[in-house]
Amino acid sequence: MQNLKINPQRLWDSLMETAQIGGTPKGGIKRLTLTDEDRRVRDWFKAECEALGCTVTVDEVGNMFAVRPGRRGDLAPIAMGSHLDTQPTGGKFDGVLGVLGALEAMRTMHDMGYETNAPVEIVNWANEEGSRFAPAMLASGVYAGVFTPEFAYSREDRQGLKYGDELERIGYRGTEKAGAHKFGAMFELHIEQGPILENEGRMIGVVQGVQGMRWYEVTVAGQDAHTGATPMYLRRNALLGAARVIDRIDAIAHEHAPNAVGTVGLIENRPNSRNVIPGEVFFCVDLRHPDDAVLDVMEAKLRRALDEILTPLKLTFEEKRIWHSPAVRFAPDLIDCVRIGTERAGFESRDMVSGAGHDAAYVARVAPTTMIFVPCAGGISHNEAESTSFEECAAGAQVLLEAVLEYDRRLG
């Protein structure tokens, strides 16, 4: 098999170039789904892929597919990809490395005139982050049949703008039905977003699967009133109740150590005035564990805590689970290809389960899928300080290329 080597500098230059689209003063990226910045990076990606002779199509929820033909038209494409949207204070590598690492792998095959058996494609999944339109991994979820297109179109951001309207506005509502674009396998390169690889001095994480995740929205209602004129014993302080629930969520995660995590990352206090007792609080809960049965227990404890904490405080509440992504196990044959690719590239690896959600979790329901991790400094992600080195990015892209070529070789 021809020994193909990616161009690390070209990959790094592409990462730094696209980081200017939505770049923040602190060195990160703010490129929320379906904003003008998202449109600009999509346009850039489309042009770069078409320059390689790829055919670029877009489905009805905004997923982008750039396909390079193979020798055999009877084989389904081998996909590589991730996402180009970011958090409001995101870093340069989360998701982006998976798309641009795939682009570099494709550029390398193009430069060398390497012809694969199967078509090879790059995917840019829409709205992976879920920071503007909840839930996360929305468009890959539609692709996998978890959500309907209508559900996606109806999602609203905090300003009341709808996903469907914004998709139309930026010109990326395609005509292809979501899920109609089939492929035979998908490899997703990503930064780890945690500290394990760096701590152990390993370059590559061979990802076995993704832990289960559940998101909830909670609204606690009390009575807003004057802070000076309302005695403590007559107060119905929604923020006090929310604070005690948040503390309990932290305790629930600790009760299921070491693999459980529980987080409240979004909270809105109303009316949010310095001399008004809070009358309503809205917050989101994020529970995760590799075992769905443990998540069931954690969910039951959360719901029990809401009643036990809030009712004695004379507060009412509404709670709903808005997203459930079950624990996922990736395809053994693709995992084997990553192992072989890592060995060929000469890097140290370790097996691991992803603590974060990824599009691969949904795609695994409809196609063989796996992931490749590279380290990030301090395990920091969803942060402008997120950092992955030149060498680590290059290693990930090389292993991605090797794994895809190994899988393609097995197709004959």
N, C-alpha and C positions, 0 to 999 in steps of 0.2 A: 504494500500500500504506500502511495506517495506520502512523503513526510512534509506536511504543511505546517508552516509556522505563522502565527498571527503577527501583525505589526504593532507592538506595544505603544509606540509613540503616536501612531495614527489613532488608536483607541483612546489614549489619554487626551489627545487634542480634541476629539469629538466630544468627550465627556466635558471638557472645559468650555468648548464652544456652546454646547446646548445649555450649560449651566448659566449662561448669560441671559437665557430666555426665562424671565421671571427671577433673575438673580437678586438676592437681598444684600443690604449693606454689610451684614455679618458673614457673608460668604456662602449662604445657603441658597435655596430656591423656594419661591412661592409660586407654584404653578398648579392651581386648583383645577379640577376637572371642568372642562367645557368653558373655561375663561378664554380671553383673547390670547393669553400666554400659551394655553394648551393648544389652541389653533395654530399658533406660530410654530411650536415644536412638532406638531403633526405635519405641517407643510414641509418643514425641514426634513423630517424622516421620510416622507413620501418621495421627495426629490432625490434623496440619497439612494433610496432603494431602486427607483426607476433608472438611475444612472448605471446601475449594475445589470440592467435588463430585466428586473423583476416586474411582475404584474401586481399592482396594488389595488386591493378592493377593500370596501368598508361595509360592515353589516348594519342592520337597522338600529343597533344601540351604540354604534360608534367604534366597535372593535376594528382594528386595521390588520390586514394580512398582505404581506409582500412575498410572492412566490417566485422561486427560481426553478425552472424545469429540470427534471432528471432524465436519465436514459429511458426509464420505463414509465409510460403513462398509466399503467395499470396499478401502480403503487400509490397509496395515499401519502401526502407530504409528511416529512419530518419537521415538526415545528420547534422553533426556539423563540423565547420572548419573555416579556414581563410588562411593565407599565411605565409611562412617561409622566403621569400626574404625580403631584407631591402633596405633602402636608403644608399647612400655612407657614410653618417655619421648618421646612424640610431641608434635607441635605442633598449633596450632588450625586449620590450613588444609589439610594434606595429605589429599586425598580429600574432606574435609568441604566445601570450597569447591565441588567439583563437584556435590555433592548439593544444597547450599543455594543455590548459584547457579542450579541448575535449578529449585528451588522458587521462587526469586524471579522467574525468567522465567515460570513457571506462574502465580504470583500476579498478575503484570502482565497477562498475557492474560486472567485471570479478572476483574480489576478493570475492564478496558476492554471487557469483553464481546466480546473478539476470538475469532472462530470460525475455526479452522484447517481446511484441507481434510482432512488426515489426523488421526487421534487423536494426541495428544502425551502422553508418559509420562516419569516420573522413575524411575530404577532405583537402588536401594541394593544394590550387590554385596556378598556376604558373604565374610569372610576374605580381603580383598585383601592385607593386609600379610604374612600368613604368619608373624607373629612368635610366635603361640601354637600354631597348627597349620600345619606345613609340608606342601606348598609354598605359596608366595604365589599369589594370584589363583585360589584353589582353587574357589570356587563359580562364578565366571565360566568357569573351565575345564570344570566339569561341564556348564554351560549350552551350551558350544561343542562338547561331545562329546570333549574331550581326556581327561577323567577320568570314571569312573563314580560314581554316587551312593554305591555301596558303598565305593569307595576313599576318598571324602570322609568317610563315617561312621567309617571305621576309623582315621583320623588321630588320633594321641595327642599331647597336650602333654607337657611335661617332667615333669608330675606323674602321667602315665598316664591322664588323663581323655580320653575319646574325643569326637570332633567330633559324632557322631550323638547321643550321650547328652546332651551339653551343649546341642545344638540343641533337643532335646525339653524339657530342663529349663527353658529360658527361654521356651518356648512359640512358637518360630518355625520349626518344621518343618512346612512347608505341604503341601498335598495336590496341588498342580500339579506335573506332571512337569517336571524341569529341561530346558530347551530347547524346551518346548512353547509358551512365550510368545514368539511371533515378532515382530520389528519390521523396518521397512523401512530404517532407518538409525539410527546412534547417534553422538552428539556428547558427548565427555567433556572437561569443563573441569577444569584442574588447575594447581597451582603448578608452576613449572619444576623445582624441587628441585636446581637448579644455578645458576651465576653468570652465564650468558651474556647473558640479557635485561637484567639490571641493569647489567652491564658496558658494554653497547652503548647503553643508554638507550632500549630498545624496550619498548613496553607489552605487545605480543602476540606469542606464538610460534605460527606456523602449522606444526603438527606433521605431518611427512611420513611418519613411521613410528616403530617402536620397535626398538632394537638387540636382538640375540640374547642370551639369558641362560642360564647353566647353574649349577646348585647341586650340590654334592657333600658327602657326609659321610665323614669319615676317622677311624678309630680306630687309634691307634698303641699297641702293647703291648710292654712291657719287663718289668722286675722291680722292684717296690718293695722297698727295703732301707734299712738304717740309714745315715744320712749320714756318721756318724763312723767306723763300723766297716767300710765298704765302700770299698776303694781305687779310684781313678779308672779304672784299666785293667780292672777287673772289673765296672764298672757297665753296666747296660742302662737308661739314662735316657730314658724316653719323651718327657719334656718337651724335652730337648735335641734329639732327633730332630724333634719337631714344630716347634720354633723354627727349625731350619734349613730345613725344608720351607716354612714361612711366609715366610721370607726369599726363598726361591726363587720362590714364587708372585708376590711383588712384582716380582722380576726378570723373570719371564715377561711380566707386563703391560707393563713398560718396553720389552721387546724388540719389542712390537707397538704402540708409540706411533704417533700420538697418541690413537687411538680406543679402545685396549684398557684395561680395568680389571680388577684382580684383588684380591680382599679375603678376609681371614679375620676375621669379625666375632663369631664365637661360639667359645669354647674352654672345655673343662672338664678340669681337671687332677686326677688321682686318685692317692693318697688326699688330696692337698692339705694335707699337714702339713709344718710347717717343718723337721722333722728326719727326713723320709722322702724318699728318692729316688723321684720319680714313676714309677709302674709302668704307668700308662695315661693317655692323653690323647685326648679326643674333640674334633674341631673341624670347622667347616663352611667350605667354599670357595665363593666367588661369582666366576665369570668372565663378562665381558660384552664384546661387540664387535658393530658393525653388520653384519659379514659372517660368515655361518655357517662359511665355509671357514676363516677365520682362527681361529674358535673351535675348530674341529677340531684345528688345529695346537697351540693353547694347551692343549687337553685332553690331547693326546698328550705334551706336555712335562711337564704335571703328573704324569701317571702314571709317566713315566720318572723324574722327580725323586724320587718316593716310593721307588722301588726303589733308585736310585743313592745316596740319602742314608741311608735307614733300614737297609738290609741290612748295610752295613759296621759299623753301630752295634749289631748283633745284636738288632735290633728287628723285630717283625713288624707287619703292618698290614692293615686292611680298608678298602676304598674303594668307594663306590658313588655314581653320579650319581642324584640323587633328583628332579631337575627339569630340563627342557629347554624353553625358550620360544624358538622360532626367530625370526629377524629378521622384522619385519612392515612392509609398505608399506600405507599407508592409501588410501582411495578418492579418486581425483582429483576427482570431482564434489563430494564433501563438502568437500575441501580448498578448492575454488573457492568454495563457499558461505562458508567461514570468511574467505577473502580479501575477498569482497564485504562481509561483515558487519563486518570490521575497517575497511574504507574508509568504510562508512556511519557507523560509530561515531566515526570521525576519529582513529584511533590508528596509531602507527608499528608495523610488524611485521617479522619476519624468519622465514625458513624454518628448521626445525631437526628433528633426530631426537631422540627421547626416550632419555635415558640410563637412566632408571628403567623398571621394568616397571609396566604398568597393565592393568586389566581390558579396556580397548580392544584390547589385543594379541590376546586370545583371541576377543573378540566379532568382530573383523575376519575371522575364519575363516568366520563364518556370516551376516554382515550387513555392508553398507557402513558404514565407521566412520572417524572421525578425532578429533583432539584439539586443544584450545586451551590454550596455556600463558600464564600471567602470571608476573611476576618474584616472587622471594622474596629477602629481604635477605641479602646475602652468599652466596647460593646454599645456605643452611643449611636442611636438612630432616631428618626423623627425629630431631628434637632439640626440646627444650622452648623453645629460643630462636628457633625458626622464626617468621618474621614476614613478612606480606604486608600492604600498606597498605590503608586504606579505599578509596582511589582505584583501586588495582590490582584489588581484589576487584570493585568496581563495573564496571570496564572489562571484566573477564572475563565477568561475567554479562550485560552488554549485548551483547558480541560473540556470546556463546552464543545469546541471544535472536534477534539479527539473522540468524545463520547458520541457525537452525532455521526462521525465517520465510521465508528465501530458499529453502531446500530445499522447504518446504511449498508456496511459490508455484509452483515448477517442476512440482509434481504436478498443478497445475490444479484 
